[in-house]
Amino acid sequence: MRISRVVTAPVFNNQPVEDLSKIDAVIEKYRGKKGNLIPILQSVQDIYGYLPEKAFDKISNEAGLKLADMYGVATFYAQFRLNPVGKNIVKVCHGTACHVQNARALTTALEDNLGIKDGETTEDGLFTLESVACLGCCSLAPVMMIGDDTYGNLDGKAASKIIKQVKKNS
């Protein structure tokens, strides 16, 4: 099964105004170094949790990278985010074992419970829902992860109960 990356229009959505001075050291560290594009984007995302639109302009102007190259890399690799994500990222595995064990029903139950679609973030900023290709826990299928915690042998009811517990603890 192939998982497609969810891209919503517009590409940049609900971005807060960020303090771009936080990336000055990153730009200075990688300025003029060969192969600096991905490390710069990774470092910027580590700072903000996503890649702010205004950061692209700053990096282009100060590090000399082309906007088209940066956008090309940022939209090609699934590791990069162009919008803020929730405090808790809920990853639902859709690999072969999970697919066979009805991971789609799990995702549907989570969408209904959270009131968002796959790839979206709840209005309160608490959860982002993502379908992923594999979490490497095939014997526990179907599986979801919230942060570093893995939950297996799930159905929609069990997943919703876990979401309720995470909300309670947040």
Secondary structure in CASP SS format (residue, H / E / C, confidence):
PFRMAT SS
TARGET T0000
AUTHOR 0000-0000-0000
METHOD secondary structure of the structure
MODEL  1
M C 1.00
R C 1.00
I C 1.00
S C 1.00
R C 1.00
V C 1.00
V C 1.00
T C 1.00
A C 1.00
P C 1.00
V C 1.00
F C 1.00
N C 1.00
N C 1.00
Q C 1.00
P C 1.00
V C 1.00
E C 1.00
D C 1.00
L H 1.00
S H 1.00
K H 1.00
I H 1.00
D H 1.00
A H 1.00
V H 1.00
I H 1.00
E H 1.00
K H 1.00
Y H 1.00
R C 1.00
G C 1.00
K C 1.00
K C 1.00
G C 1.00
N C 1.00
L H 1.00
I H 1.00
P H 1.00
I H 1.00
L H 1.00
Q H 1.00
S H 1.00
V H 1.00
Q H 1.00
D H 1.00
I H 1.00
Y H 1.00
G C 1.00
Y C 1.00
L C 1.00
P C 1.00
E H 1.00
K H 1.00
A H 1.00
F H 1.00
D H 1.00
K H 1.00
I H 1.00
S H 1.00
N H 1.00
E H 1.00
A H 1.00
G C 1.00
L C 1.00
K C 1.00
L H 1.00
A H 1.00
D H 1.00
M H 1.00
Y H 1.00
G H 1.00
V H 1.00
A H 1.00
T H 1.00
F H 1.00
Y C 1.00
A C 1.00
Q C 1.00
F C 1.00
R C 1.00
L C 1.00
N C 1.00
P C 1.00
V C 1.00
G C 1.00
K C 1.00
N E 1.00
I E 1.00
V E 1.00
K E 1.00
V E 1.00
C E 1.00
H C 1.00
G C 1.00
T H 1.00
A H 1.00
C H 1.00
H H 1.00
V H 1.00
Q C 1.00
N C 1.00
A H 1.00
R H 1.00
A H 1.00
L H 1.00
T H 1.00
T H 1.00
A H 1.00
L H 1.00
E H 1.00
D H 1.00
N H 1.00
L H 1.00
G C 1.00
I C 1.00
K C 1.00
D C 1.00
G C 1.00
E C 1.00
T E 1.00
T C 1.00
E C 1.00
D C 1.00
G C 1.00
L C 1.00
F E 1.00
T E 1.00
L E 1.00
E E 1.00
S E 1.00
V E 1.00
A C 1.00
C C 1.00
L C 1.00
G C 1.00
C C 1.00
C H 1.00
S H 1.00
L H 1.00
A C 1.00
P C 1.00
V C 1.00
M E 1.00
M E 1.00
I E 1.00
G C 1.00
D C 1.00
D E 1.00
T E 1.00
Y E 1.00
G C 1.00
N C 1.00
L C 1.00
D C 1.00
G H 1.00
K H 1.00
A H 1.00
A H 1.00
S H 1.00
K H 1.00
I H 1.00
I H 1.00
K H 1.00
Q H 1.00
V H 1.00
K H 1.00
K H 1.00
N H 1.00
S C 1.00
END
